[in-house]
Amino acid sequence: MTARQQAHLTVHPLFDIGEIDPRIFGSFVEHMGRCVYSGVFEPGHPTADAAGFRGDVTDLVRELGVSVVRYPGGNFVSGYDWRDGVGPVGDRPTRLDLAWRSLEPNTVGIDEFLPWARRNGLEPMMAVNLGTAGPKEAAELVEYCNLAGGTATAAERAANGHPAPHAVRTWCLGNEMDGPWQIGHTTAAEYGRRAAEAGKAMRLVDPGIELVACGSSFRHMPTFGAWEDTVAELTLDVADYMSMHAYYDGTADRRDYLASGQRLERFITDVVATCDAVSARLGSPRRMMISLDEWNVWSSAAASSPVGEGQDHEISHAPRITEDPYQALDAVVLGDLIIGILNHADRVKIGCLSLLVNVSAPILTEPGGGASRQAIFHPFAAAAHTARGRALSARLTAPAFATPTHGDVPQVAAAVTHDPATGQAAVFATNRGSEPVELTIDHNAFGAFDIKSAHTLTAADLRSPGDLTLVPLEQFHPGARSSTLLLPPESWTLAEAVARA
């Protein structure tokens, strides 16, 4: 009889990583495909509110636990004139969006999106166009959104029905400016200078805003590392965050895909090290935080999806783009990515699951019809509602898991959170392997660590994506000094506890 595989996790109240910013459970709304039109916004839908936003989608966004929403792009923003989306809707122009080769009627703009976000407790995160526009337009947008009054631009907002400022705190200085696909694509040196000037102008309008500089679009970009180094040096005085974008391909080798969480952790570590090296070189006490403002998995069922990629369609309004069905395997990998984010809570302060509705999203809608949860909805919602307080360093030993591309990684990944104020604690664990693993949790350093429940989802779950949920873990054994969880093959597990240091 083969011995059961073992992993060991030690949790300690003093093994502190840092405070968990609720904004790591954010998302992203871009004018891409059906994310906006017939996604979050559909006048005439049976659930639509007076402003035309779908109530069934809003309910699911609340259930998902989203905290912050990035808007309006994405690639879209690099060709976008924000003034097209303000003022009387009937007077707004229809434009050709070159990013996604679609018709943009500008029915939804700043003055529709920002109030929707505020009504639903979502913090907006705005992106400015640094592709075809520059510092002047960026500063005017901050003025329109944030200045109380006294200027023609602030008066314009009031005349458009919003006398109080929108008060947007966090701003992205462009989007993926290292990418040749991006309108306005440029070099790191030119982007860094452009972003620094835009940031300076924006801060002169509102000194209280936060700014996010563009990092590499992907870890495998040929300019990765050198881009971060140059941009950090040129923007360190104005930018608070370096952005990261990370997508993991579900149609790749299965073992490589299951190792995505470890790959994300390496990516984060590399970006942090590069930014900190710049601070050291410049003798600056400033440390750039990380805004992981686009991240997700590509569906493992994408190859069989009838929906095309971004530009593979005739020009039309709100085309169906990458509306791929997610499977249970994708949910497990997405949960593993969340573990990677939590394990870097000291530096990752913003995260935006990309996108919120219809486009590679946790929520799917049909025009005039229903809204449903995709498989990836469930681990995100579970973590968003339970990861509170502080992230604790997960001191873990586990068997090796061999991958064809990325070498050996740990077969088990884990993250631990604890809220000292309430005692709420959680252990998140992924078993990347094809055999069960018995995970022993040593929590003797706590005065009490009482695991109340444990739930799991597995890649082998054959339920339809809409029916997929976390189910009770069949074997978990809480104890006074240690507890054990039997992690199923290819699974993601959440154990909830009440803990006292």
N, C-alpha and C positions, 0 to 999 in steps of 0.2 A: 504494500500500500504506500503510495507516494505521500510524503509529509506535506501538510498544508503550508503554503507560503505565508511568511510572517513579515509584518512591518511594525515599527514601534515609534510612537509619537509622544514627546514630552512637552507638557504645557506648564507654564509658570507665569504668575502675574508680573514678574519682573522682566520677562523676556519680551520687552515692549518694542514694537516697530514704530508705531505712531498713531495719531488720531485718524479715524476713518472719516473722510469728507463725504457727506451724503451725495455730493455731485458726481462721485464715481459711478453712480447708477443713473446716468443721464442717457439721452438719446439724441436723435438727429432728424430734422425735417428739412428736406431739400426739395426744390422745384424740379423733381426728377420723376418721370413716369407718373404713377398714380399715387405718389406719396401725399401730395396736397389735394389735388382735384379728384374727387370720389374716394379719397383716403380720409384725411382729417376733415376735409371740407366738402360738403355736398348739399347745397340748398335744395329743399324739396324732399330730402330723405325723410322718412317717417320719424326719425329720432333727432332731426336737425334742430338746433336752437335758433333763436331769432337772428343770429349773425350768420347762420348757414353751416355751422360746425356740427358734425355728427355726434350725437350723444352716446351712441353705442361704442364708438371709438374712444371717446373721452372716458367712459366707464372702464374700458379695458386698459387705457393708459394709467388710470389711477390704480387698478388692480396690479399692473405691472410694476408699480412702485417707482416710476420715473421721477427724477428730481429736477433735472435741467434739460433744456432742449436747444441744440445748436440750429441756427437758421441764418440765411436761406440757402446755403450751400457751403462746401461742396463746389464741384466744378462749375456749377451754375453761376456762382457769385462772380466769377472772373469776367463775365460779360454782362453783368447786371447793373442797371442804373436804378438805384433805390427810389428815385423820384417817379419812376413809372408805376410804383405800387402805393402811392399816396394820393389823396384828393378824391373827388367824386369818382366812384367806380365806373360810371358811364362815360367818363372822359378819358379813361386810361387807355393807352395804346396796346395793341397786340403786337408782340415782338417775336422774332425768330431767335430761339435760344440755340446757340451753336454748340453748347456743351453736349446736349442730348438730342439735338436736331428735332426740336419740337416747338409747337406754337404756344407762347406764353401770353394769356390774356390779361395778366396782372390783376385779376379779380381779388386775389389774396396778396397782400403786401404787409408792410410793417404795421400799419394801423389796424389790420385785422388779426395778424398772427400774435402780436405782443399782448393785446387784451385777452385773447383766447388763452395764452399761456398763463397770464396772471390770474384769470378767473379760476383756473384749475390747479393753482399752486405750483406751477412750473417756472423755474427761473430761466429766463431767456439768455442765450449766449449768441451774440450777433457776430457775423463775419462781414468784413468790408472788402470791397473790390480793389485789389492791388494788381490785377491783371491788365484791364483796359482803363482803369482809373487810378487815382493816386492820393496823396496826402490831403489835398483840398477837399475832394469828395468825401473822404473818410471822416475828416473833421466836421464837415457839414452834416453828416449822418449822426454823429454823436451830438451835435448841437440840436438837431431835430428831435432826437430821442430824449436827451437828458437835460437840456437847458430849460429852466423854469419860465423864462420870458425875457423881454427887453430887446429881442432881435427879430428881424423879419422871418428867419427860419423857425424860431420858436413860436412866433405868431402864426405861421403857416400851419404848424401842428395843431394849435388851438382852434384855428379856423376849420380844420379837418375833423373836429369833434373831440379833441383830446387836450383840454386845457392843462391837465397835470402831466408832468414829464413821464415818459415810459420807464425811466430810471434803470437802464440796462447797465449791469456792472461789468460783465466780461465780454471782451471783444477779440476776435481772431483777425490777425493781420494778414488777410488773404488766405489762399487755400492751395496746397500742393504745388507751390511755385517751382519746384525742382522737376516737375513732370513735363515731358515734351508734349503730352496731350493737353496741357493746360493753356488756355488762351492767355497770352502774356508771359508764358514760360521764360525764365531768365536764369542767370547764373547766381550762385550763392552770394557773391560780392554785391551784385546789383540789387538782388532782393533784399539783402541785409541793409543796404543804405536806404532803399525805398521804405522798408518796414520801420526803420529807425526814425525817418522823417515823418512818416504817417503817425507813428506812435507819439512822437513829440507834439505834433499838431493836435491829435486827439486828446492828449493829456492837458494841453493848454485850454481846451474847452471844458473838460471835466477831470480834475486831478485825481479823483477817487476811483477811476476805472482800472480794471486789470487787463493786461494785454498778453496775447498768445502769439508767439512767432512760429512760422512754418518750419517744421522739421522735415525729414525725408518722408516721401509718400509711402515707401515700403522699405523694409530692412534690406532687401536685395537690390535697391537702386545703386547704380555704379558710383554715384557720388556720396553714398551714405558715409557718415563719419566726418568726412571733409566738409560736407554741407553744414552739419550741425556745428562744427568747430568755427567756421567762418560766420555763420548767422549768429551764433551765440556771442562771438566777439563784437559784432557790429550792433547788436540789439540789447546787450546786457544791461545797459542803463535804463532801458524803457520796458523791456519785456519781462513779464513775471513767469511765463511758462514757455516751454518748448513743446510743440505739438508732436504727437506720434500717430501714425495710421497703421493699422495692422489687420490684415484679413488672412484667414487660413482656409486652404482649399480642400473641401470635402471630397473632391474627385481624385485627390492624390493618393499615394500609397496609404493604406489604412493605418499602419503603425506610425508613419510620419504624421498623419493627421491626429492621431491620439496623443502625440507628443507636443501638440501645439502650445499647451500651457507652459511647458519648459522653454520652448522657443521664444514665447512672449517675454518670459522673465529675463532671458539673456538679452533680448532687444532693449528692455527697459534699463537693465544694468549698463549696457553699452552707451545709451544716450545720456544717462545720468553721469557716467564717468567722463564723457566728452565735455558736457556742460560744466562740470566741476573743474575739469582741467583748465578750461578757459578762465573761470573765476580765479583760479590759483595763479595762472599766468599774468592776469591783469591786476593781481593783488586786490581783488574785490571781495567784500564780505557777502555779496549777493549770491544766492543759489537759486537757479531756475527750477521751478517745479515742472511736473509733466502733465500735459493735457492730452490724454489718449482719446482725442475727439472724433476718431473714426475707428471702430473695431467691430469685428464680427467673424463668422464663419461663412464660407460659401457652401451652399447646400450640397450634401453628398448625392442628392438626386438631381442635381442641375443638368447632368448630361441627358436625362430623359425628359427635361422640361420643355414644353412647347413655346415658352416665352423667351424672346431673344435678348441679346446683350444690348448695351447702352445705345449704340448708334446704328444698329442693324435693323432699320425700319424706315418706312416712308415718313416724311414730315407730317406730323399730326399733333393734335392737342392731347396731352396726358396719355401717351402710348403705354402699353403694358411692357415694362422693362424688368427683367430679372425677378419675376414673381415666382421663384422656385419653391417647391414644397420642401420643408425641413423634416428630417427623420429623427428618430431617437438617438442615433449616433451623433448627429449634429448637436443635440441638446447636451449630451455628455461632454463633448469637446468644448462647447461654450461654457459649461460649468467649470471646466478645468481652467479656461482662460480667466474666469472670475477669481479663482484661487490665486492665479499669478498676479492679478491686480491687487488683491488684498495683501499679498505678501510684500508689496511695495507701497503700502499706504502712506509711508513717510514722504514719498515724492510724487506719487500719482494722486493728484487731487481732483481731477476732472476726467470722466469717461463718458463717451457717447456711443452707445450701440447704434450701428448704422444699418438701415434706417429705421424709422419708427413704424411706418405703415406701408405695406404692399411691396416695397422694393427691398428684397433680401431682409425681410422684416419679421418681428415676432407677432405682428397683427396683419391679417388679410381681410380685405373687404370686397364686396360686390356692389356695383352701382345699383342703388335702390334696394339692395338686399342686406344680408347680414354681415356681421364682423366676427372673426374667429381667431382663436389663439393658435399660433404655430408651435411646433415642438420646443423651439428655443425660448419661448415665452416662460416656461416653467422654472428652469434653474435661475434665470434672471430675477423673476418675481420672488422666488424663495430667498435668494440672497439679499435682494433689496429690502425685504421686510425683516430680516434677521441679523444682518451684519451691522452691528451698532457699537459705538464707543471707540475702542482701540483694537488695532490688529496686534496680535502677539506672534512672536517668531515661532514657527512650527519646527521644532528640533526633531527631525525625522530620519529614521533609517529604513530603507526599503530595498527589495531586490532590484537588480538592473533590468531595464527594458530596452532591448536592442531595436534600433530603427535603421533602415537602409541608408538614409541620408544624413541623419543627425547624430549617429552614434548611440551610445548607451545613455539613457536618461533614467531617473527613478521610476519604477513601476507605479508607485503611489505618490500622489501630490496631496498636500494638506494645507489648510489655512485655519487659523483660530482667531476668533474675535471675542471681546469681553467688554461689557459696559459696566464699569465700577459703580455707577450711580444706581443702576437698576438690578445688577447681578445677572442680566441676560448674557448668555454666552452661546457660542456656536462653533462647531467643528465641521469644516467642509473637507471632503476627501474624494479623490478620484482614483479608481483602479483602472489603469490603462491596459492592463494585461488580459489575456484570455482565460485565466484561472482565478478562482476566488483568492482573496488575501485576508488573513486575520489581522486587523489593526488593533494593537494594544495602545490605549491612551493612558499615559502615566500623568495623573493630575494630583499627585500627593502634595505638591507645594501649595495647593489651594486649601483653605480651611474646609471647604465643601465644594464639590463639583458634581451636581446631581443631574445626570442626563435624563430628561423627561421624555424625549421621543427621538426617533431616527427614521428618516425617510430616504428613499433612493429612486433613481431611474437608471435603466440599463439600455445599452445599445441594442440588445436583443428584443426589446419590447416591440411587438408587432401591431400595437394599436395605431389607429390613424393619428396623424399629428394633432388634430383637434381634440382627441380623446386622451392624449398622453398626459399623465399627471405623475407626481412623485407618490410612491406607494410605501407603506410601512416596511422597514427593513426587517426581514424575517428573523435574523439572529443578531441581537445586540444585548450585552450583559453589563449593566451598570454596576459599579462597585465603589467602595469607600476610598480606596487608594488608586485604583485603576479600573478602566472599563474596556470592553472589547466590542468591536464591530466586525462582522464578517462581510467584507465588501464583495459584492458579486462581480463577475467578470465584466469588463468594459462598462463601468458604472460611475455615477456621481452621487454622493451621499451627503446629507445634511443631518447632523445630530444637534439638537437644541438642549441647552442645559441652564440651570441656575447655579451660579458660581459665587463663592465668597472667598476673598483673599485671606 
